[in-house]
């Protein structure tokens, strides 16, 4: 059984996703497709990279196509990356390397230049349909990766800038990596940074609970926890942390001890709902 996943910013209002499905089905009708999401904010490569990297470790081994591609039709390369956990296909714009790391690291990389692997006519603005989907279908059928095009030195791949993460006297400041559908704010900070912090915290100057899950804070209050991806995240019980903190991807958020003299975990319950 061949598996192909799709992660894009194509949305659901047009026929772009269906066209990619159709191209795959024409070439590899037995392949099964998993739609990770098609609602990555348009051209938000960092958000697409984060969603992809945090999802692919839980998918079947297969071919993972990702298309968030504001540079489509320019000199940017189309690439495929082999890893121990599957093959990644998409633009060389920083979208794929984090996912490759999550799948065990890059073992081979190629540029997608073989015209026999592509659609008969390649649109300048729809490489998802005409380049990446047919390449994924051929790989799912068992075609050899080197036949897709010349080898690429992984060191030359475009990579996104490292997100900001710096220590402070009482905690740390981190860049907002993503904001999910629920308004939870994921920070570019590993979860272990929370271990040394007490029950009562300050997040961007607002009081918060250091908890394990959303229910550890009173309704309407901020809770800082380790999310399912192992990163520090801020949430509001029965609310949206992104709105409460007025932050979005790329903003910096401080997480600091509010009261290092208090070791009483019950003190966290004293934190009430957020005030506007």
C-alpha positions as CSV (number, residue, x, y, z in Angstrom):
1,X,0.0,0.0,0.0
2,X,1.4,3.4,-1.1
3,X,0.7,6.4,1.0
4,X,0.9,10.1,-0.1
5,X,0.2,13.0,2.2
6,X,-0.7,16.6,1.0
7,X,0.0,19.8,3.0
8,X,-0.8,23.1,1.2
9,X,-2.1,26.6,1.5
10,X,-4.6,26.0,-1.4
11,X,-7.7,26.4,0.7
12,X,-11.0,24.6,0.0
13,X,-12.9,27.1,-2.1
14,X,-11.2,26.3,-5.4
15,X,-10.3,23.1,-7.4
16,X,-6.6,23.2,-6.6
17,X,-6.6,20.3,-4.1
18,X,-8.9,18.2,-6.3
19,X,-6.6,18.7,-9.3
20,X,-3.6,17.4,-7.2
21,X,-5.7,14.4,-6.1
22,X,-6.7,13.8,-9.7
23,X,-3.1,13.9,-11.0
24,X,-2.1,11.4,-8.4
25,X,-5.1,9.1,-9.1
26,X,-4.4,9.1,-12.9
27,X,-0.8,7.9,-12.3
28,X,-1.1,5.9,-9.1
29,X,-4.8,4.9,-8.7
30,X,-4.0,2.5,-5.8
31,X,-2.2,5.1,-3.7
32,X,-4.0,6.3,-0.6
33,X,-3.9,10.0,0.1
34,X,-4.0,11.7,3.5
35,X,-4.9,15.4,3.5
36,X,-2.9,16.9,6.4
37,X,-4.3,20.4,5.8
38,X,-5.0,22.8,3.0
39,X,-5.6,25.8,5.3
40,X,-2.0,26.9,5.9
41,X,-2.3,30.7,5.8
42,X,-1.4,31.8,2.2
43,X,2.4,32.0,1.6
44,X,3.1,31.3,5.3
45,X,6.1,29.0,4.8
46,X,7.0,28.9,8.5
47,X,3.5,27.8,9.5
48,X,3.5,25.2,6.8
49,X,6.9,23.9,7.9
50,X,5.8,23.6,11.5
51,X,2.6,21.8,10.6
52,X,4.5,19.4,8.4
53,X,7.3,18.7,10.8
54,X,4.9,18.1,13.7
55,X,2.6,15.8,11.7
56,X,4.8,13.5,9.5
57,X,6.2,11.4,12.3
58,X,2.7,10.1,12.9
59,X,1.9,9.3,9.3
60,X,2.5,6.0,7.5
61,X,5.9,5.8,5.8
62,X,5.3,7.2,2.3
63,X,5.6,10.3,0.1
64,X,4.8,13.6,1.8
65,X,4.0,16.5,-0.6
66,X,4.0,20.1,0.8
67,X,3.2,23.1,-1.2
68,X,3.4,26.6,0.3
69,X,5.1,28.2,-2.5
70,X,5.1,32.0,-3.0
71,X,8.1,31.6,-5.3
72,X,6.4,29.3,-7.7
73,X,7.6,29.9,-11.3
74,X,10.8,31.6,-10.2
75,X,14.4,30.2,-10.0
76,X,13.6,28.3,-6.8
77,X,14.1,24.6,-7.1
78,X,11.6,21.8,-6.9
79,X,13.1,19.1,-4.7
80,X,12.6,15.6,-3.2
81,X,14.3,14.6,0.0
82,X,14.7,11.0,1.1
83,X,14.7,10.2,4.8
84,X,14.5,7.0,6.9
85,X,10.8,7.8,7.5
86,X,9.7,8.7,4.0
87,X,10.2,11.0,1.1
88,X,9.4,14.7,1.1
89,X,8.5,16.6,-2.1
90,X,8.0,20.3,-2.6
91,X,9.7,23.6,-3.2
92,X,13.2,24.5,-2.0
93,X,12.1,27.4,0.2
94,X,12.6,26.2,3.7
95,X,9.3,24.2,3.9
96,X,10.8,20.7,4.0
97,X,14.0,20.5,6.1
98,X,12.4,20.5,9.5
99,X,10.2,17.7,8.5
100,X,13.2,15.8,7.1
101,X,14.8,16.2,10.5
102,X,11.7,14.8,12.2
103,X,11.8,11.8,9.9
104,X,15.4,11.0,10.8
105,X,17.4,13.3,8.6
106,X,18.2,13.7,4.9
107,X,19.8,10.6,3.3
108,X,19.5,11.9,-0.4
109,X,18.2,14.9,-2.2
110,X,17.4,15.6,-5.8
111,X,16.2,18.5,-8.0
112,X,13.0,17.7,-9.9
113,X,14.2,18.3,-13.5
114,X,13.3,15.1,-15.4
115,X,10.5,16.2,-17.8
116,X,9.3,12.6,-18.1
117,X,8.3,12.7,-14.4
118,X,6.2,15.9,-14.8
119,X,2.9,16.8,-16.4
120,X,3.1,17.1,-20.2
121,X,2.6,20.8,-19.8
122,X,3.9,22.5,-16.7
123,X,2.1,25.7,-15.6
124,X,4.3,28.4,-14.3
125,X,1.9,29.0,-11.3
126,X,0.7,25.5,-10.4
127,X,3.6,23.2,-9.6
128,X,1.6,21.4,-7.0
129,X,-0.5,19.8,-9.8
130,X,2.1,19.7,-12.6
131,X,5.4,18.9,-10.8
132,X,5.0,17.8,-7.2
133,X,1.9,15.6,-7.5
134,X,3.2,13.5,-10.5
135,X,6.6,13.1,-8.9
136,X,4.9,11.9,-5.7
137,X,2.8,9.4,-7.7
138,X,5.8,8.0,-9.5
139,X,7.7,7.6,-6.2
140,X,4.7,5.9,-4.6
141,X,4.8,3.5,-7.6
142,X,8.4,2.6,-6.7
143,X,10.3,4.7,-9.1
144,X,13.9,5.4,-8.1
145,X,14.5,8.8,-6.6
146,X,17.7,9.5,-8.6
147,X,15.7,9.2,-11.8
148,X,13.8,12.4,-10.8
149,X,16.8,14.6,-11.4
150,X,20.3,15.4,-10.4
151,X,21.5,15.1,-6.8
152,X,21.5,18.1,-4.5
153,X,23.9,18.8,-1.7
154,X,21.7,19.0,1.4
155,X,23.9,21.8,2.6
156,X,22.6,24.0,-0.2
157,X,18.9,23.7,0.7
158,X,17.1,26.8,1.7
159,X,16.4,26.8,5.4
160,X,14.3,29.1,7.5
161,X,16.0,31.4,10.0
162,X,16.2,30.0,13.5
163,X,13.4,31.4,15.6
164,X,14.3,33.6,18.5
165,X,14.8,31.9,21.9
166,X,16.9,33.6,24.6
167,X,17.1,33.3,28.4
168,X,16.1,36.0,30.8
169,X,16.9,36.2,34.5
170,X,13.6,34.6,35.5
171,X,12.6,32.6,32.5
172,X,12.9,33.1,28.7
173,X,11.7,35.0,25.7
174,X,10.7,33.0,22.6
175,X,9.2,33.7,19.2
176,X,5.7,32.6,18.5
177,X,6.1,29.7,16.2
178,X,2.4,29.0,15.4
179,X,-1.1,29.8,16.4
180,X,-3.5,26.9,16.0
181,X,-7.2,26.7,15.2
182,X,-8.0,27.0,18.9
183,X,-5.9,30.2,19.4
184,X,-3.2,28.3,21.4
185,X,0.2,30.0,21.1
186,X,3.1,27.7,20.4
187,X,6.5,29.1,21.3
188,X,9.8,28.2,19.8
189,X,10.9,26.8,23.1
190,X,11.4,23.2,24.2
191,X,9.1,22.0,26.9
192,X,12.0,21.3,29.3
193,X,12.4,25.0,29.8
194,X,9.3,25.0,31.9
195,X,10.6,22.4,34.4
196,X,12.5,25.0,36.4
197,X,9.7,27.5,36.6
198,X,7.2,27.7,39.5
199,X,3.4,27.4,39.5
200,X,2.7,31.1,39.0
201,X,4.1,32.7,35.8
202,X,4.0,35.9,33.9
203,X,3.4,35.6,30.2
204,X,3.9,38.8,28.2
205,X,3.2,40.6,31.5
206,X,-0.1,38.7,32.2
207,X,-0.5,36.3,35.1
208,X,-0.6,32.6,34.2
209,X,-0.6,29.1,35.6
210,X,2.2,26.7,35.0
211,X,0.1,23.6,34.2
212,X,0.0,20.3,32.5
213,X,-3.3,20.8,30.6
214,X,-5.9,23.4,29.9
215,X,-8.0,22.5,33.0
216,X,-5.2,23.4,35.4
217,X,-6.3,27.1,35.0
218,X,-9.5,28.7,36.0
219,X,-12.0,29.4,33.2
220,X,-10.7,32.4,31.2
221,X,-7.2,32.3,32.6
222,X,-3.9,31.7,30.9
223,X,-2.1,28.4,31.3
224,X,1.4,27.7,30.1
225,X,2.1,24.0,29.4
226,X,4.1,21.6,27.2
227,X,2.0,20.9,24.1
228,X,1.7,17.7,22.0
229,X,4.7,18.6,20.0
230,X,6.9,19.0,23.1
231,X,7.0,22.8,22.9
232,X,6.0,25.5,25.4
233,X,2.6,26.8,24.6
234,X,0.2,29.3,26.1
235,X,-3.6,28.7,26.2
236,X,-6.6,30.2,27.7
237,X,-9.1,27.9,29.2
238,X,-12.3,28.3,27.2
239,X,-10.7,31.1,25.3
240,X,-8.0,32.1,22.8
241,X,-4.5,32.9,24.0
242,X,-3.6,34.6,20.8
243,X,-6.4,37.1,21.3
244,X,-5.7,37.6,25.0
245,X,-2.0,38.2,24.4
246,X,-2.5,40.0,21.1
247,X,0.2,38.1,19.4
248,X,0.8,36.1,16.2
249,X,3.6,34.2,14.5
250,X,6.9,36.0,14.7
251,X,6.1,38.0,17.8
252,X,8.2,37.6,20.9
253,X,6.6,36.4,24.1
254,X,8.3,36.4,27.6
255,X,7.6,33.6,30.1
256,X,8.9,34.5,33.5
257,X,8.5,33.4,37.1
258,X,5.9,35.6,38.8
259,X,6.8,34.6,42.3
260,X,9.8,32.4,42.8
261,X,9.3,32.5,46.6
262,X,6.1,30.5,46.4
263,X,6.4,26.8,46.0
264,X,2.7,26.2,46.7
265,X,1.1,24.7,43.6
266,X,-2.3,25.7,45.0
267,X,-1.3,29.3,44.5
268,X,-2.0,28.9,40.8
269,X,-5.7,28.6,41.5
270,X,-5.7,32.2,42.8
271,X,-5.1,33.4,39.2
272,X,-8.5,34.6,37.9
273,X,-9.8,35.3,34.4
274,X,-7.9,37.7,32.2
275,X,-8.9,41.3,32.3
276,X,-9.2,43.2,29.0
